Amino acid sequence: MKNLLRPLLVIFAVLTVFTGLAYPAVMTAFGQAAFHDQANGSLIEQNGELVGSQLIGQQFDAPQYFWGRLSATSPMPYNAQGSSGSNLGPTNPALLDEVKGRLDALKAAGTDMSNPVPVDLVTSSGSGLDPEISPAAVDYQIGRVAAARKLARNDVQALIDRYTTGRQFGILGEPRVNVLKLNLALDEMTGG
């Protein structure tokens, strides 16, 4: 038994040092060197103040802002520590209540409801933290945001075009708009 214990302890110590210290240290150094922004949370600062991350959605519900996807996290919306989807199926009455509530909020905020509402404006995402919405969801809100900010629709559209990200490598994913970046650009354009 004694003959087996020593090699086992040596192997345990070597693997602990390699997998517990050396490998994480090398990967952390590589991440900081090659992907500094992403490794540190893709944080957005404005005037020296942290305003959010481009990877995690934020609550916007004032009429002068574009709204993102609903968040199903608890105990508060967009809680990164409680990331989860609602997992509500299409026959679940709670999903219908969520959709109805968002439709009512859009209508109350002055959104033109004459066209079909994009699904990402009335449902929550799988993670509950989506920072981006589809160009269709942004286009649906242009009238309300332009009116609330007293801007020409074309000026708002030009800003949206600048902040729309296409498919990765031209084929992966869908075009999308980061809601926080767009709203910060709107604040900058109108002075708050």
N, C-alpha and C positions, 0 to 999 in steps of 0.2 A: 504494500500500500504506500509506503514511504517513497518508493521509487517512482510511483505514478504522480504523487502529489507535487513534487518539485517541477516536473515539466508542465503540468497543468497550470501552476501558479505563474511560471515564466510566460507561457502562451497567453494567459489571462492578462498579465501586465503589459506584454507587447501589444496585444490587440486593443487594450484599453488606451494606451498611449497613442497608437495609430488612429483608431476609429473615434476616440473620444477627444483627442487633442490636436494631433497633427492634421488629419483630414479636414475637420471643421475650420482650423486656422487657415489652411491653404485655400479652401473654398471661400471663406470670408474675405481674404485678401484679394482673391481673383474677382469676386463680386464687386468689391469696392473699387478696384482698378478698372475693370472692363465695363461694369454696369452700375456706376456710382448712383445715379438718380433712382434707378429701379430698386437697388439694394437698400436704399434709404426711404422707400415708400412713395416715390414719385410725388413728393410734397410740393405744393404751390404756395409761394410767398408773394405778398403784395405789400409794398411799402415797408419791408422788413418784418412783416407780421405773417404768421402762418395762417392760411385761410382754408386749407384742406388738402386732400390728396386727389390726384387725377384718377386714382384707382377705386375710390369709394364714393358712392353717391351721397348727396346731402339733401336735406329737406328744403324745398322751395315751394311756397304756396301763395306768395303775394302775386297779384295780377301782372306786375311789371317784370316778372321773371319767367323763364321757361321752366316747366316742371319736368322732373325725371320720372322714372318708374316708381311705382309704389314700393315700399319696403315692408317686408313681413317680419323683420327682426323685432325682438322684444328685449327689454321693456320699453325701448324707444326706437323710432325709425332710424335706419342706417347705423345701427349699433354693430360695429365690426367685431366686437367680442361675442355677439350672439347671432352670427351669420347663419341664416337658415331660410328656406323657402316655406311657403305656407302649405304646400302639398295639397291644395284644395282641388278636387276633381271637378269636371264640368257640371256634374249634377249636384254638387254641394251647395246648399243655400247660402253658406257663408261667402262663397266666391261671388255669387250673384249680388249679395249685399255689398261686397267690396267694390264691385264694378259700378253698381248703382250709386254708391257714395262718391266715387271719383267722378262719375258723369254729372252728379249734382254739383260738385265742387267746381268743375270746369264751367258749367252753365252759370253758376253764381259769380264766377270771376269774370264773366263777360266773353267767354269763348264762343265763337260762331259754331253752333252745333248742327248746321245744315248738311254737313257731309259725314260719312261714316268715321267714327273715331278709331284711330290706330290702336291696336291691341296693347301695345306697350305703354299707353297712357292710362289704361284702366286695370291692368293686372300687375301683380308683383313678380319679381324675377325669382329664379332658383336660389340665388344667394341672398337676395334681399338687399344687395349693396350696389347694384348696377349704376355706374356713373354716366352711362351713355344711353341715348335713345336713338331711334331711327330718324332719318331725315323726314319721313312722313309725319312722325310725331311732333317734330319741330315745326314743320310747315303748318300743321293743324293749329298751332298756337301763335303764329305770326301776327294775326290781326289783333288779338288781345294784347300782346306785348307791345306792339307798335303803338296802339292807341293809348295804353297806360303810360308809355314813355314819351308820347307826342312826337314820334319819329315817323318818317315816311317808310312805308312797307318795303320799298326797294333798298333803303339803307340797312334795314334789319336783315333782309335777304342777302345782301352782300356780306354782312358779318357772318351769317350762317354758312354761306359758301366757303368763307375763309376757315371756319372751324369744323367743317365736315371732313372726316377721315374716310378715305376709300378702303377698298378691300386690300388686305395685306398681300403683297406680291401680285396684286391685280386679280387674284382668284380666291383667296381665303377669307371667309367671313362675309359680313355685309357692311355697307357704308353706315357710318354712325357719327353722332355728335356728342361730345363731352359737355354735359349740362353745366357743370361748374365753370369750365373755361369760357363757355359762351356767355354765361351770366356775368362773369367778371369783366369780359370784354364789353358787354352792354353797359355795365356800371362805369367803365372807363370812358366809353363814348359819350355818355350823358352826364358824367360827373357825379355819379352816385346813384 
